[in-house]
């Protein structure tokens, strides 16, 4: 039995109870689909203790974007132990790609599966044995679980190879604000591995464990950064008539920009403008009006035309408001991540694959889009594909701890199911011909 390294949990049979608890919340999920569709989950469930151990090791060693050296090394080592055909490292700095050939390759098909690897710059408040060993860093978004699930799928696919084509497993660095997906693409990811489609999933505490969610269009918004530099004229707080107060101008701009969404964006479209920080003056200088102020915020949109509209109106409105007070305002608008938009055909396919595992009643095909952002969007701009949510809420359906929370932890119960979804996307996307 090929292992992934690390120590088994102290109670290796606990996985059975936890996994059964998930299945009991799903009405006959494994009796309706054909027996062949049950195979990935049943085989991966037997690997659960090793997946948990691997995930805990990653959780204890969090690394920021483009610094995932330990994580990348552990992934590459695990892929080699699993017996994949090729392991490529250093793509997009610290990215890893594993290639697995099916028992046949006559179809010429190639499908990509992506997992993110990086952690967050935040202090973990948990007390369990696998908590972060690095002060100020933690896996607060579950990327350790995503990586473990894709490694599990790699092991299953390398052992069974019950597909006709090539599976490309993409372990991506720097999702949390570093655009690691774009870095891998710029480094030749899809030139070297020309997949016809690509899929990814993210845990979602708001969905019950054992439930998948997606939709055929926008899943997450574009995330843009806005910086507004206001220049006035400083002076004494007792003589404001001798100044051009940039703090006053900042206040009016904060209020005015909220009209952009309500008065410029169509009600049927979506947009968010949040001014999240104001920097001006010195808190210890109570009587000094500063000469400048800075506002920083974020814009979230789904449509390119709405994004362009918001950018244009921000420039116009900020300049006009500042001019009305005799000041100037310069807007720096940085487009960070594009919207994450599923392609309809691949979303339908991914939903069907999920339904084959858990039953149609446990697949939400009209999941409400999130105004959060995800750099898998860069891959979906380059290739058709789909992004799914995998529920990790408690078994009774209550929501688990939210993402980016200092007490968050990935739900180990869903590791085999997530790995099975990855593996099933490959097997059903590149099926072997049925022998007659």
C-alpha positions in Angstrom: 0.0 0.0 0.0 1.5 3.3 -1.1 1.5 5.8 1.7 1.7 9.6 1.6 4.0 10.0 4.6 3.2 11.3 8.0 1.6 9.6 11.0 -1.8 8.0 11.0 -4.4 9.5 13.4 -4.4 7.9 16.8 -7.8 6.3 16.0 -7.6 5.1 12.4 -11.1 3.7 12.4 -12.7 7.0 13.2 -13.0 7.8 9.5 -15.6 5.1 9.1 -18.0 6.6 11.7 -17.6 10.1 10.3 -18.0 9.0 6.7 -21.1 7.0 7.5 -22.5 10.0 9.3 -22.3 12.0 6.1 -23.9 9.2 4.1 -26.7 8.9 6.6 -27.7 12.6 5.9 -28.1 11.8 2.2 -31.2 9.8 1.1 -29.9 6.7 -0.6 -27.0 8.4 -2.4 -25.1 5.3 -3.2 -28.0 3.0 -4.1 -29.3 4.9 -7.1 -26.2 5.4 -9.2 -24.7 2.5 -11.0 -22.2 0.4 -9.1 -19.3 1.6 -11.3 -20.0 5.2 -10.2 -19.6 4.2 -6.5 -16.1 2.8 -7.0 -14.1 6.0 -6.6 -15.7 6.9 -3.3 -15.5 3.3 -1.8 -11.9 3.0 -2.7 -11.0 6.5 -1.5 -12.9 6.0 1.7 -10.4 3.2 2.6 -7.6 5.7 2.1 -9.2 8.2 4.5 -6.8 7.8 7.4 -3.8 8.6 5.1 -5.6 11.6 3.6 -6.3 13.0 7.1 -2.7 12.5 8.1 -1.5 14.2 5.0 -3.9 17.1 5.4 -2.9 17.6 9.1 0.7 17.7 8.1 0.0 20.5 5.6 -2.1 22.3 8.1 0.7 22.3 10.6 3.1 23.8 8.0 1.3 26.7 6.3 3.0 28.8 3.7 2.1 32.0 1.9 1.8 32.4 -1.9 5.0 31.6 -3.9 6.6 30.4 -0.6 5.0 26.9 -0.6 8.3 25.0 -0.8 7.5 22.5 1.9 4.0 22.0 0.6 5.2 21.6 -3.0 7.8 19.1 -1.9 5.3 17.0 0.0 2.9 17.1 -3.0 5.6 16.1 -5.4 6.8 13.3 -3.1 3.2 12.0 -2.7 2.6 12.0 -6.5 5.8 10.0 -7.1 4.8 7.5 -4.4 1.3 7.3 -6.0 3.0 6.3 -9.3 1.8 9.1 -11.6 3.5 9.2 -15.0 5.1 12.6 -14.7 5.8 15.2 -11.9 6.6 18.7 -12.9 7.7 21.3 -10.3 8.5 25.0 -10.3 5.7 26.0 -12.6 4.6 29.5 -11.7 7.4 29.5 -9.1 6.1 26.9 -6.7 3.4 25.1 -8.6 3.3 21.4 -9.2 1.7 19.4 -12.0 1.1 15.7 -12.0 0.3 13.8 -15.2 -1.6 10.5 -15.2 -2.2 8.5 -18.4 -5.3 6.3 -18.6 -5.1 2.7 -19.6 -6.0 4.1 -23.1 -5.2 7.4 -24.7 -7.0 6.9 -28.1 -9.5 9.6 -27.3 -6.8 12.3 -27.3 -8.6 14.0 -24.4 -6.9 15.8 -21.6 -8.7 17.2 -18.5 -7.2 19.4 -15.8 -8.0 19.4 -12.1 -6.8 22.2 -9.9 -6.2 22.6 -6.1 -4.8 25.6 -4.4 -2.0 25.2 -1.8 -1.3 28.5 0.0 -2.2 29.6 3.5 -3.1 33.0 5.0 -1.2 35.6 7.0 -3.3 35.2 10.2 -2.8 33.8 13.6 -4.5 30.5 14.4 -6.5 30.3 17.6 -7.1 26.5 17.5 -5.6 24.1 20.1 -5.7 20.8 18.3 -2.5 18.8 17.7 -2.2 19.8 14.0 -2.6 23.5 14.5 -0.1 25.8 12.7 3.5 25.5 13.9 4.3 28.9 12.3 3.2 32.0 14.2 1.2 34.4 12.1 0.3 31.9 9.4 -2.6 29.4 9.1 -4.6 27.4 6.7 -7.7 29.5 7.3 -9.4 28.7 3.9 -9.0 24.9 3.6 -6.4 24.8 0.9 -4.7 22.1 2.9 -7.9 20.0 2.4 -8.1 20.9 -1.3 -4.5 19.7 -1.8 -5.1 16.5 0.1 -8.2 15.7 -1.9 -6.4 16.1 -5.2 -3.5 13.9 -4.0 -6.1 11.3 -3.0 -7.6 11.4 -6.5 -4.1 11.1 -8.0 -3.5 7.9 -6.0 -6.8 6.4 -7.1 -6.4 7.4 -10.7 -2.8 6.1 -10.9 -3.9 2.8 -9.4 -7.0 2.2 -11.5 -6.4 4.2 -14.8 -9.9 3.4 -15.8 -10.2 6.2 -18.4 -9.2 7.0 -21.9 -7.1 10.1 -22.0 -4.7 12.1 -19.8 -5.4 13.6 -16.4 -3.5 16.8 -15.5 -3.4 17.5 -11.8 -2.6 21.2 -11.1 -1.4 22.1 -7.6 -1.4 25.9 -7.7 0.4 28.4 -5.5 -0.6 31.9 -4.5 -4.4 31.9 -4.7 -4.8 34.3 -1.8 -4.1 37.6 -3.5 -1.1 36.6 -5.6 -2.8 35.5 -8.8 -0.9 32.2 -8.8 -3.2 30.8 -11.5 -2.1 33.5 -13.9 1.5 32.9 -12.9 1.2 29.3 -13.9 -0.5 30.2 -17.1 2.2 32.8 -17.9 4.8 30.1 -17.2 3.3 27.9 -20.0 0.9 25.7 -18.0 -1.6 25.3 -20.8 1.0 25.3 -23.5 2.8 22.3 -21.9 -0.5 20.6 -20.8 -3.1 21.6 -23.4 -6.2 20.5 -21.5 -9.6 20.8 -23.2 -11.3 21.7 -19.9 -10.4 22.4 -16.3 -12.2 21.9 -13.0 -11.8 23.1 -9.4 -13.7 23.0 -6.1 -13.7 24.8 -2.8 -15.0 23.8 0.5 -18.0 25.8 1.7 -19.1 25.8 5.4 -22.5 27.2 4.5 -23.5 24.0 2.7 -24.1 20.7 4.5 -21.4 18.1 4.3 -22.0 15.8 1.4 -23.7 18.5 -0.8 -22.2 20.1 -3.9 -23.2 23.5 -5.3 -22.6 25.2 -8.6 -24.3 27.1 -11.3 -23.9 27.5 -15.1 -22.6 31.1 -15.0 -20.9 33.5 -12.5 -19.7 31.8 -9.3 -17.6 34.6 -7.9 -17.1 38.2 -8.6 -14.2 40.2 -10.1 -12.1 41.8 -7.4 -10.6 45.2 -8.1 -8.6 47.5 -5.8 -9.3 51.2 -5.6 -6.9 53.8 -4.2 -8.1 57.5 -4.1 -5.4 60.1 -3.4 -6.8 63.4 -2.3 -4.6 66.5 -2.3 -5.7 69.7 -0.4 -4.0 72.3 1.6 -3.1 71.7 5.3 -3.2 74.1 8.1 -4.3 74.8 11.7 -7.6 73.2 12.9 -8.6 76.5 14.5 -8.4 78.3 11.1 -10.0 75.8 8.6 -11.0 78.7 6.3 -7.3 79.0 5.4 -7.1 75.4 4.3 -8.6 73.0 1.8 -9.5 70.1 4.1 -8.8 66.7 2.4 -10.5 64.9 5.3 -13.8 66.8 4.5 -13.3 65.9 0.9 -12.7 62.3 1.7 -16.0 62.2 3.7 -18.0 63.5 0.8 -16.3 61.1 -1.6 -17.1 58.1 0.6 -20.8 59.1 0.6 -20.9 60.1 -3.1 -19.4 56.9 -4.5 -22.2 54.9 -2.9 -24.5 56.5 -5.4 -22.7 54.7 -8.3 -24.3 51.4 -7.7 -27.8 52.7 -6.8 -27.9 55.3 -9.6 -25.7 54.0 -12.4 -25.8 50.2 -12.2 -29.0 48.5 -13.5 -31.0 46.9 -10.6 -30.8 43.5 -12.4 -26.9 43.6 -12.3 -24.7 43.4 -9.3 -21.9 45.5 -8.0 -20.3 46.4 -4.6 -18.2 49.4 -3.8 -16.6 49.4 -0.4 -14.3 52.0 0.9 -12.5 50.1 3.6 -9.7 52.4 4.9 -9.0 56.1 5.3 -5.6 57.5 6.1 -5.0 61.1 6.8 -3.1 63.2 9.3 -1.8 62.1 12.7 -4.0 60.9 15.5 -1.7 62.7 18.0 -2.0 66.0 16.1 -5.5 67.0 17.1 -5.3 70.5 15.7 -3.6 69.9 12.4 -5.5 69.6 9.2 -3.4 67.5 6.9 -2.6 68.3 3.3 -3.6 65.0 1.9 -5.7 61.9 2.5 -5.9 58.4 1.0 -8.9 56.2 0.6 -8.6 52.4 -0.2 -11.3 50.0 -1.1 -12.6 47.3 -3.3 -15.0 46.9 -6.2 -16.8 43.7 -7.0 -18.7 43.0 -10.2 -19.7 40.1 -12.4 -20.0 41.7 -15.9 -17.2 43.4 -17.7 -19.4 46.2 -18.8 -20.5 46.9 -15.2 -16.8 46.8 -14.1 -15.9 49.4 -16.8 -18.9 51.5 -15.8 -17.9 51.6 -12.1 -14.3 52.4 -13.0 -15.3 55.3 -15.2 -17.8 56.8 -12.7 -15.3 56.5 -9.8 -12.8 58.6 -11.8 -15.5 61.2 -12.8 -17.2 61.5 -9.4 -14.1 61.6 -7.3 -12.5 64.3 -9.4 -15.7 66.4 -9.5 -16.3 66.1 -5.7 -12.8 67.1 -5.0 -12.9 70.0 -7.5 -16.0 71.3 -5.8 -13.9 71.9 -2.6 -10.9 73.2 -4.4 -9.0 69.9 -4.0 -7.9 67.2 -6.4 -8.5 63.5 -6.3 -6.7 60.9 -8.4 -8.1 57.4 -8.7 -5.9 54.4 -9.2 -8.0 51.4 -10.3 -6.3 48.0 -10.3 -8.1 45.1 -11.8 -7.0 42.1 -9.7 -9.0 38.9 -10.3 -11.6 38.6 -13.1 -15.0 37.1 -12.4 -15.1 33.3 -12.0 -17.6 32.2 -14.6 -18.5 28.6 -15.3 -19.1 27.5 -18.9 -22.6 26.0 -19.2 -21.6 22.7 -20.8 -18.9 21.9 -18.2 -21.1 23.1 -15.3 -23.8 20.7 -16.5 -21.3 17.9 -16.7 -19.8 18.6 -13.3 -23.2 18.7 -11.7 -24.1 15.3 -13.3 -20.9 13.8 -12.0 -21.6 15.1 -8.5 -25.1 13.7 -8.7 -23.7 10.3 -9.6 -21.9 10.4 -6.3 -24.4 11.9 -3.9 -27.8 11.9 -5.7 -29.5 14.7 -7.5 -31.2 16.1 -4.3 -27.8 16.9 -2.9 -26.5 18.9 -5.8 -27.5 22.6 -5.8 -27.4 23.6 -9.5 -28.5 27.2 -9.0 -26.1 28.2 -6.2 -26.1 31.9 -5.4 -23.0 33.6 -6.7 -20.6 35.0 -4.1 -19.1 38.5 -4.2 -15.9 37.0 -3.1 -13.1 36.4 -5.6 -11.1 33.4 -6.8 -8.1 33.3 -9.1 -9.3 30.1 -10.8 -11.1 32.7 -12.9 -7.8 33.1 -14.9 -8.0 29.4 -15.8 -11.6 29.7 -16.8 -10.8 32.7 -19.1 -8.3 30.4 -20.8 -10.2 27.1 -20.9 -13.8 25.9 -20.5 -14.5 24.5 -17.1 -16.4 24.7 -13.9 -15.9 25.7 -10.2 -17.8 23.8 -7.6 -18.5 24.2 -3.9 -18.2 21.2 -1.6 -20.3 21.5 1.5 -18.4 21.0 4.8 -21.0 22.1 7.3 -21.8 19.9 10.2 -23.7 16.7 9.5 -27.0 18.1 10.7 -26.8 20.8 8.1 -25.7 23.7 10.3 -23.1 26.0 9.0 -19.5 25.4 10.1 -17.0 28.0 11.0 -16.6 30.6 8.2 -13.6 30.8 6.0 -10.7 33.2 7.0 -11.6 32.8 10.6 -8.8 32.1 13.2 -10.7 29.1 14.6 -11.4 27.6 11.1 -10.4 24.0 10.3 -11.1 21.9 7.2 -13.7 19.1 7.8 -11.8 15.9 7.4 -15.1 14.0 6.8 -15.4 15.2 3.2 -11.9 14.3 2.1 -12.9 11.0 0.4 -15.9 12.6 -1.3 -13.9 15.5 -2.7 -11.3 13.2 -4.0 -14.0 11.0 -5.5 -15.4 14.0 -7.3 -12.1 14.8 -8.8 -11.5 11.2 -9.9 -15.1 10.9 -11.3 -14.6 14.0 -13.4 -11.7 12.2 -15.1 -13.4 8.8 -15.4 -16.7 10.2 -16.7 -15.1 12.9 -18.8 -12.8 10.4 -20.6 -14.7 7.1 -20.3 -13.3 3.8 -21.5 -15.3 2.4 -24.4 -17.8 -0.3 -23.3 -16.8 -3.7 -24.5 -19.7 -5.5 -26.3 
